[in-house]
Amino acid sequence: MNCQWQSLLCRVEAGLLNMFGEEEEEEEQEEQVEVKRSPQYTVQLRGCEVTADPAPSLRITLSMLGDQVAVLEVSSPGEKQRWLKQLQDGAAVTQQLSALR
């Protein structure tokens, strides 16, 4: 992932954090066509440590094996809590599925 701030639309699916460029999403909404597109970036949540920076920061950091793989910045404390839970749940679900195999 490149090391500069970008505005991306994020979605947690099947233990992955998928990040999409906003421009593509806006174009799709204008065309009103459902198209499955590839994410610009993907982070595997299994093995990730998900941590919230201390308040008043609105950042959430994803690290793997001590290396920072992504930093998300949200727009409000409530949104920060929702994303923190969703990311931690995504990592936990993936770990539970691995334990069942």
Protein Blocks (a to p, Z undefined) as FASTA:
>chain_A
ZZbdcddddddeehiacdddfklmmmmmmnopacddddfbdcdfehpacdddddfbfbdc
ddeehiafbdcddfbfklmmmmmmmmmmmmmmmmmmmmmZZ
